[in-house]
Structure formats: structure tokens, C-alpha cells
Amino acid sequence: MGKTNWKELFPTRTSVFIFIAYMSLFVAQGIFVTASQEKNNSYKYDTVTLVLLTEALKLIVSCILYCRENTAQSLVTNVIKGSNVLMLYLVPAALYCLYNNLAFHNLSVFDPTTYYLLLQFRVVITGILFQIIFKKYLTSRQWISLILLTLGCMIKQINFGDQEAISNASANDKDEAIITKNTVGFDLSINAVFILIQTICSCLAGVYNEYLLKNNGQDINIYIQNVFMYLDSILCNGLILLVQGNILSAFTIENLAEIFRPHVFIIMINSCAVGIITSFFLKYLNSILKTFASALELLFTAVLCRMFFSIPIYINTVLSIAIVSISVYLYSQSPVVNLPKSDASSKRDFEDRRALLTEEDEDDILQMHEVIIKKS
């Protein structure tokens, strides 16, 4: 087996920083949301309002970052000029809106480790979408790593017998039995459907957003593209509040007071950072590597949940994380590289020009190179 191709995985130091920051922020998000829950795993604040305010915060931050090097007038001009791309962003915005709101429900049903494990079923779907949209066909090794990752996630729902003692103890304690989350896996229930919907939203939104960043919007400033995304997201969350009939109660003093409590407000700050770093991740890396970044979060999430919430780590959790780690190593041997169109075109142009060179041309170039070295 060949060496890990780190240069293809992480072309620059910036890409390494983006990868680590992305993982850290997502691990923190699951921890913060779980910490904000009541003893019965419910929320005292309106989660849709929190998501809407988070999108508004992301919009403000994106505008500020853009205006550091540009004028506010150019911001407005570019938004109006790119109105057609703004409309295209309605699709991923709606998907992310549904994804973000389902996250609160699913984290109230499953512990963070199980939640992130179940979300890994998106890998195969993402791989298929990646092939269809970008025409980047995965190799057999890449498919093996994707399937292995999925199998590793499925093992999480297998009971190896070490859960029995804790399950029986919880059953004897009626109150504890009510608030205990599912730390094994999911069964065929409405919660399984919600996880499936969230998974599909994640796949479609991630790949479609990458498509916009690298194709239709490749010449548009990344902060302007973020403005498009967050404007559409605010609209989508506002529509959810309207359909729920909570558009007025969402902004009451009581609800806002709960949202701006420190342990809840930090969810907004962290989610804002997640949104910004995700756009850079999809711009300079790709959605397949994004999926594996999510898989690596499992190890850190399991350890932190054990530390902060005393959530046990069962044998199935250890095996799942081990298999997922192996699949990540396999993938690192031949990662998918998906450059923006401009970069890819430049690379193809260089290769085409090089192909036109004759052997004599190459010899002349080598001789000139040797002369220059001797003179220097």
C-alpha cells in the first residue's frame, strides 16, 4: 500500500488549518447543543428562532469580512449583479435550513457520538452525487473506503452485551429511563426517518453548494456567495416560523432572553464560525474530504461526551471508530481532487502545451536550464 498523499489531501498550510478548524467546530457544536438541553432533553428556547438568528449573524459577519477590503456600495452592487446566483442558492439554503433544524431534534434523541455516527450514512450518497455532478469517477479503493466507512457506522447499532447492565439499571430507575438517550443506534421509528432526511439534506446541500462555489459562482467573491446563502437561509427559516404559527412568539422577550443566555448564545457563535469555515472548506478542498472530516470527529466526540456527560463508550462504539479510521487511511492513499474550473483549465492547458513539445524541444529546455544553473 502506498504512502499517504498528503500533498493532494492538503495542498497548502491554509487547507490544513481549514480542515482542523472544521472538525473542532463541529465537535464543539454537538457538545454545546447537548449542554443546552433540559433534564428531559428538551429546549427552553425556540430552536427555529435560534437557527434564524444564527443565519443573521453569519450574514453580518460575511458583510463585515467583505467590507474590510471593499466598499459597502460594491457589496450592494455585487449582490444585485449576482441576483441569478442568489436564486440558485435557494436550493442549498432550504436544504441546510431543514438540516440545521433537524439537528436539534435528533440531538435530543441521540447522544452526540451516536448522532454523528448515524450521519455517516451520507458517504455513499455523497460519492454517487460527486460522480454525477463533477464527473469525477471514484476508484475501487475509494469505493472500498466509502463502503468500509458505512459498515463501521452500522456496527454502532450492534449490541455486544456490554450495554445490558446499564440498560437494566436505567429501567429500574423510572425517571432515569425517561431521559436516557439512545446510545446504541436507531430502530425503525420516526427518529430513523428524521436522521435519514437530515442525511439526504447534508449530501445534496454539500455537493450542490460545492458545485455553485466552483462553477456558477467561481468568479464571485466567496463572501458575496456567503451573503447569498444566508439571505436565502433567513428567508427559509422565516417561512418555517410562519408555517408553524410562531412568527410572533419567536421574538418575545422571554424567548430571546433564553437564546442570549451564555450557554445557548455560544451555539450561535460556534455555528456562525462553522458556516464560514464550511464555505472555505468546499472552496479549497471538497465534499468527499468534508465527509471524512466528519468521520474523524467521532473519536473526539466520544471522548468529550464521556468526560462532560458521562455517556459510556461501548464496544460497538470503539469498533465503529476503529473501522472508520481505517477507511480514512485508505481514502488518504488516493484522495479525490476537485479544483475550481479556472485552476483545472490552467492545469489542462499546461499539460496540453507540454504534450506538444517534441523530444528535441525538451532537450533544448534542459540544456538552457543547465547553462542558467552554471552561470548562477
Buried (B, 14 or more C-beta within 10 A) or exposed (E): EEEBEEEEBBBEEEBEEBBBBBBBBBBBBBBBBBEBBEEEBEBBBBBBBBBBBBBBBBBEBBBEBBBEEBEEEBBEEBBEEBEEBBEBBBBBBBBBBBBBBBBBBBBBBBBBBBBBBBBBBBBBBBBBBBEEBBEBEBEEBBEBBBBBBBEBBBBBBEEEEEBEEEBEEBEEEEEEEEBBBBBBBBEEEEBBEBBBBBBBBBBBBBBBBBBBBBEBBBEBBBBBBBBBBBBBBBBBBBEBBEEEEBBEEBBEEEBBEBBEEEEBBBBBBBBBBBBBBBBBBBBBBBBBBBBBBBBBBBBBBBBBBBEEBEBBBBBBBBBBBEBBBBBBEBBBBBBBBBBBEEEEEEEEEEEEEEEEEEEEEEEEEEEEEEEEEEEE
